[in-house]
Amino acid sequence: MEKVAKSIKNQIDEAGKSFTRWLSPSSGVSAVIKRLQKMPQEVHAIDTAMMNLYTVTDATAKRYDSFLNSASKSAHDLGRSISSLVDQTANWAKLG
């Protein structure tokens, strides 16, 4: 009986290890798919935020491009979205 219990335990352990090896790559693929699905929404949010910034400032196109590049890095460093950082900048610009 003890041998059967060990055998069943070994089979369960192997199944768990196999499932874990399968789950890791599939969860990575799932994360990539979720990010790709969110991308159009974030692009729209960034575009909307930049339009708000355009209306309250009068910089050149080159300056806006430079700002967006630095905002992207800053947002990543701060753990925020690019659109939220651009929105906040537009709010500060409105205040003068």
MDTraj code that builds the backbone (N, CA, C; nanometers):
import mdtraj as md
import numpy as np

residues = "MET GLU LYS VAL ALA LYS SER ILE LYS ASN GLN ILE ASP GLU ALA GLY LYS SER PHE THR ARG TRP LEU SER PRO SER SER GLY VAL SER ALA VAL ILE LYS ARG LEU GLN LYS MET PRO GLN GLU VAL HIS ALA ILE ASP THR ALA MET MET ASN LEU TYR THR VAL THR ASP ALA THR ALA LYS ARG TYR ASP SER PHE LEU ASN SER ALA SER LYS SER ALA HIS ASP LEU GLY ARG SER ILE SER SER LEU VAL ASP GLN THR ALA ASN TRP ALA LYS LEU GLY".split()
xyz = np.array([
    [0.0819, -0.1185, 0.0000],
    [0.0000, 0.0000, 0.0000],
    [0.0866, 0.1254, 0.0000],
    [0.1922, 0.1201, 0.0790],
    [0.2825, 0.2344, 0.0892],
    [0.3501, 0.2609, -0.0457],
    [0.3802, 0.1539, -0.1181],
    [0.4421, 0.1670, -0.2495],
    [0.3462, 0.2337, -0.3481],
    [0.2198, 0.1997, -0.3414],
    [0.1189, 0.2577, -0.4288],
    [0.1031, 0.4064, -0.3973],
    [0.1022, 0.4416, -0.2712],
    [0.0880, 0.5811, -0.2304],
    [0.2066, 0.6634, -0.2802],
    [0.3287, 0.6073, -0.2706],
    [0.4471, 0.6777, -0.3198],
    [0.4407, 0.6933, -0.4716],
    [0.3918, 0.5899, -0.5382],
    [0.3804, 0.5950, -0.6832],
    [0.2806, 0.7022, -0.7259],
    [0.1682, 0.7083, -0.6579],
    [0.0674, 0.8097, -0.6892],
    [0.1230, 0.9491, -0.6598],
    [0.1929, 0.9625, -0.5476],
    [0.2527, 1.0916, -0.5124],
    [0.3547, 1.1333, -0.6184],
    [0.4353, 1.0404, -0.6648],
    [0.5344, 1.0711, -0.7685],
    [0.4658, 1.1138, -0.8984],
    [0.3571, 1.0454, -0.9331],
    [0.2840, 1.0818, -1.0546],
    [0.2241, 1.2226, -1.0433],
    [0.1709, 1.2551, -0.9261],
    [0.1149, 1.3881, -0.9046],
    [0.2249, 1.4927, -0.9098],
    [0.3391, 1.4647, -0.8480],
    [0.4520, 1.5583, -0.8519],
    [0.4988, 1.5822, -0.9954],
    [0.5095, 1.4766, -1.0733],
    [0.5516, 1.4891, -1.2133],
    [0.4494, 1.5678, -1.2947],
    [0.3219, 1.5421, -1.2685],
    [0.2173, 1.6160, -1.3393],
    [0.2239, 1.7645, -1.3030],
    [0.2489, 1.7935, -1.1764],
    [0.2625, 1.9326, -1.1334],
    [0.3807, 2.0009, -1.1987],
    [0.4934, 1.9315, -1.2063],
    [0.6123, 1.9877, -1.2718],
    [0.5867, 2.0093, -1.4203],
    [0.5206, 1.9141, -1.4812],
    [0.4892, 1.9257, -1.6237],
    [0.3958, 2.0436, -1.6477],
    [0.2972, 2.0589, -1.5631],
    [0.2021, 2.1690, -1.5760],
    [0.2740, 2.3027, -1.5586],
    [0.3646, 2.3100, -1.4619],
    [0.4396, 2.4335, -1.4379],
    [0.5259, 2.4681, -1.5590],
    [0.5914, 2.3679, -1.6192],
    [0.6730, 2.3926, -1.7391],
    [0.5853, 2.4404, -1.8538],
    [0.4636, 2.3916, -1.8639],
    [0.3719, 2.4341, -1.9694],
    [0.3145, 2.5719, -1.9397],
    [0.2844, 2.5984, -1.8122],
    [0.2197, 2.7225, -1.7731],
    [0.3090, 2.8439, -1.7928],
    [0.4376, 2.8316, -1.7650],
    [0.5274, 2.9469, -1.7758],
    [0.5282, 3.0075, -1.9160],
    [0.5523, 2.9303, -2.0213],
    [0.5500, 2.9916, -2.1548],
    [0.4112, 3.0406, -2.1949],
    [0.3074, 2.9675, -2.1578],
    [0.1735, 3.0087, -2.1988],
    [0.1310, 3.1363, -2.1273],
    [0.1732, 3.1554, -2.0024],
    [0.1387, 3.2794, -1.9326],
    [0.2160, 3.3956, -1.9920],
    [0.3369, 3.3713, -2.0395],
    [0.4129, 3.4757, -2.1079],
    [0.3454, 3.5176, -2.2368],
    [0.2968, 3.4217, -2.3125],
    [0.2253, 3.4507, -2.4366],
    [0.0973, 3.5266, -2.4055],
    [0.0287, 3.4866, -2.3016],
    [-0.0948, 3.5532, -2.2608],
    [-0.0678, 3.6992, -2.2233],
    [0.0420, 3.7240, -2.1528],
    [0.0765, 3.8616, -2.1140],
    [0.1044, 3.9468, -2.2371],
    [0.1728, 3.8897, -2.3352],
    [0.2021, 3.9633, -2.4588],
    [0.0725, 3.9954, -2.5329],
    [-0.0176, 3.9001, -2.5395],
    [-0.1457, 3.9211, -2.6082],
    [-0.2251, 4.0319, -2.5390],
    [-0.2280, 4.0311, -2.4062],
    [-0.3009, 4.1340, -2.3325],
    [-0.2421, 4.2726, -2.3602],
    [-0.1084, 4.2810, -2.3646],
    [-0.0452, 4.4102, -2.3929],
    [-0.0756, 4.4563, -2.5345],
    [-0.0760, 4.3637, -2.6282],
    [-0.1080, 4.4002, -2.7663],
    [-0.2522, 4.4480, -2.7789],
    [-0.3413, 4.3885, -2.7020],
    [-0.4812, 4.4301, -2.7047],
    [-0.4996, 4.5687, -2.6447],
    [-0.4177, 4.6046, -2.5461],
    [-0.4282, 4.7356, -2.4818],
    [-0.3598, 4.8452, -2.5631],
    [-0.2731, 4.8073, -2.6556],
    [-0.1942, 4.9051, -2.7287],
    [-0.2778, 5.0102, -2.8024],
    [-0.3809, 4.9719, -2.8775],
    [-0.4596, 5.0763, -2.9459],
    [-0.5231, 5.1756, -2.8483],
    [-0.5677, 5.1283, -2.7348],
    [-0.6275, 5.2175, -2.6347],
    [-0.5236, 5.3154, -2.5815],
    [-0.4036, 5.2665, -2.5548],
    [-0.2996, 5.3545, -2.5020],
    [-0.2527, 5.4540, -2.6077],
    [-0.2417, 5.4097, -2.7326],
    [-0.2044, 5.5021, -2.8405],
    [-0.3088, 5.6130, -2.8513],
    [-0.4355, 5.5769, -2.8441],
    [-0.5425, 5.6775, -2.8482],
    [-0.5328, 5.7718, -2.7287],
    [-0.5054, 5.7177, -2.6119],
    [-0.4934, 5.8008, -2.4913],
    [-0.3755, 5.8973, -2.5027],
    [-0.2637, 5.8503, -2.5576],
    [-0.1472, 5.9374, -2.5766],
    [-0.1797, 6.0459, -2.6783],
    [-0.2445, 6.0084, -2.7862],
    [-0.2812, 6.1053, -2.8891],
    [-0.3744, 6.2126, -2.8320],
    [-0.4717, 6.1714, -2.7551],
    [-0.5649, 6.2658, -2.6926],
    [-0.4909, 6.3579, -2.5956],
    [-0.4020, 6.3018, -2.5169],
    [-0.3250, 6.3826, -2.4214],
    [-0.2358, 6.4825, -2.4946],
    [-0.1740, 6.4385, -2.6042],
    [-0.0891, 6.5299, -2.6812],
    [-0.1730, 6.6413, -2.7436],
    [-0.2936, 6.6096, -2.7893],
    [-0.3816, 6.7127, -2.8454],
    [-0.4161, 6.8164, -2.7387],
    [-0.4395, 6.7710, -2.6162],
    [-0.4647, 6.8643, -2.5061],
    [-0.3428, 6.9529, -2.4812],
    [-0.2250, 6.8930, -2.4896],
    [-0.1021, 6.9697, -2.4696],
    [-0.0831, 7.0718, -2.5817],
    [-0.1146, 7.0305, -2.7059],
    [-0.1028, 7.1232, -2.8198],
    [-0.1897, 7.2464, -2.8000],
    [-0.3077, 7.2276, -2.7411],
    [-0.4012, 7.3400, -2.7285],
    [-0.3597, 7.4408, -2.6219],
    [-0.2777, 7.3998, -2.5264],
    [-0.2392, 7.4911, -2.4185],
    [-0.0947, 7.5396, -2.4297],
    [-0.0209, 7.4898, -2.5286],
    [0.1173, 7.5334, -2.5490],
    [0.1375, 7.5689, -2.6955],
    [0.2499, 7.6296, -2.7246],
    [0.2770, 7.6670, -2.8631],
    [0.4200, 7.6302, -2.9047],
    [0.4603, 7.5098, -2.8733],
    [0.5942, 7.4627, -2.9085],
    [0.5984, 7.4155, -3.0540],
    [0.7186, 7.3908, -3.1015],
    [0.7362, 7.3411, -3.2382],
    [0.7153, 7.1907, -3.2415],
    [0.6956, 7.1373, -3.3597],
    [0.6774, 6.9926, -3.3761],
    [0.7993, 6.9168, -3.3240],
    [0.9171, 6.9727, -3.3496],
    [1.0405, 6.9077, -3.3020],
    [1.0427, 6.9049, -3.1492],
    [0.9987, 7.0124, -3.0874],
    [0.9953, 7.0191, -2.9416],
    [0.8939, 6.9194, -2.8840],
    [0.7789, 6.9050, -2.9492],
    [0.6799, 6.8061, -2.9043],
    [0.7349, 6.6637, -2.9165],
    [0.8050, 6.6369, -3.0261],
    [0.8653, 6.5040, -3.0433],
    [0.9669, 6.4760, -2.9332],
    [1.0483, 6.5751, -2.9047],
    [1.1479, 6.5613, -2.7980],
    [1.0797, 6.5397, -2.6634],
    [0.9742, 6.6162, -2.6383],
    [0.8997, 6.6011, -2.5135],
    [0.8406, 6.4610, -2.5010],
    [0.7803, 6.4115, -2.6095],
    [0.7169, 6.2794, -2.6044],
    [0.8200, 6.1699, -2.5781],
    [0.9377, 6.1826, -2.6371],
    [1.0437, 6.0842, -2.6114],
    [1.0870, 6.0873, -2.4651],
    [1.1057, 6.2065, -2.4098],
    [1.1466, 6.2146, -2.2693],
    [1.0317, 6.1734, -2.1766],
    [0.9076, 6.2037, -2.2159],
    [0.7926, 6.1627, -2.1344],
    [0.7808, 6.0108, -2.1298],
    [0.8130, 5.9481, -2.2400],
    [0.8083, 5.8016, -2.2444],
    [0.9065, 5.7416, -2.1447],
    [1.0278, 5.7928, -2.1438],
    [1.1289, 5.7426, -2.0499],
    [1.0897, 5.7758, -1.9059],
    [1.0454, 5.8992, -1.8843],
    [1.0066, 5.9398, -1.7484],
    [0.8896, 5.8572, -1.6969],
    [0.7917, 5.8331, -1.7819],
    [0.6753, 5.7529, -1.7405],
    [0.7198, 5.6126, -1.7005],
    [0.8097, 5.5552, -1.7786],
    [0.8603, 5.4212, -1.7459],
    [0.9323, 5.4238, -1.6113],
    [1.0181, 5.5251, -1.5908],
    [1.0930, 5.5357, -1.4652],
    [1.0016, 5.5563, -1.3450],
    [0.8915, 5.6295, -1.3655],
    [0.7984, 5.6590, -1.2566],
    [0.6904, 5.5530, -1.2391],
    [0.6819, 5.4601, -1.3341],
    [0.5787, 5.3567, -1.3260],
    [0.4405, 5.4094, -1.3597],
    [0.4350, 5.5096, -1.4474],
    [0.3078, 5.5687, -1.4886],
    [0.2898, 5.5461, -1.6376],
    [0.1699, 5.5756, -1.6852],
    [0.1469, 5.5665, -1.8294],
    [0.1940, 5.6965, -1.8938],
    [0.2298, 5.6873, -2.0197],
    [0.2739, 5.8058, -2.0932],
    [0.1605, 5.9074, -2.0994],
    [0.0400, 5.8589, -2.1275],
    [-0.0740, 5.9501, -2.1408],
    [-0.1007, 6.0260, -2.0116],
    [-0.0867, 5.9612, -1.8967],
    [-0.1113, 6.0311, -1.7702],
    [-0.0054, 6.1382, -1.7457],
    [0.1173, 6.1099, -1.7858],
    [0.2240, 6.2085, -1.7689],
    [0.2031, 6.3285, -1.8617],
    [0.1625, 6.3027, -1.9845],
    [0.1355, 6.4111, -2.0790],
    [0.0148, 6.4926, -2.0313],
    [-0.0885, 6.4244, -1.9824],
    [-0.2058, 6.4953, -1.9277],
    [-0.1658, 6.5872, -1.8128],
    [-0.0826, 6.5363, -1.7247],
    [-0.0383, 6.6174, -1.6108],
    [0.0419, 6.7381, -1.6576],
    [0.1242, 6.7188, -1.7585],
    [0.2019, 6.8306, -1.8144],
    [0.1092, 6.9354, -1.8737],
    [0.0055, 6.8911, -1.9435],
    [-0.0918, 6.9854, -1.9997],
    [-0.1628, 7.0620, -1.8885],
    [-0.1955, 6.9941, -1.7803],
    [-0.2586, 7.0609, -1.6653],
    [-0.1661, 7.1658, -1.6054],
    [-0.0380, 7.1338, -1.5927],
    [0.0588, 7.2311, -1.5407],
    [0.0695, 7.3506, -1.6362],
    [0.0696, 7.3224, -1.7655],
    [0.0786, 7.4308, -1.8640],
    [-0.0424, 7.5234, -1.8550],
    [-0.1589, 7.4678, -1.8291],
    [-0.2802, 7.5501, -1.8154],
    [-0.2681, 7.6456, -1.6966],
    [-0.2002, 7.5979, -1.5918],
    [-0.1842, 7.6803, -1.4719],
    [-0.0806, 7.7907, -1.4916],
    [-0.0011, 7.7778, -1.5960],
    [0.0978, 7.8815, -1.6261],
    [0.2298, 7.8393, -1.5796],
])
top = md.Topology()
chain = top.add_chain()
for i, resn in enumerate(residues, 1):
    res = top.add_residue(resn, chain, resSeq=i)
    for name in ("N", "CA", "C"):
        top.add_atom(name, md.element.get_by_symbol(name[0]), res)
traj = md.Trajectory(xyz[None], top)
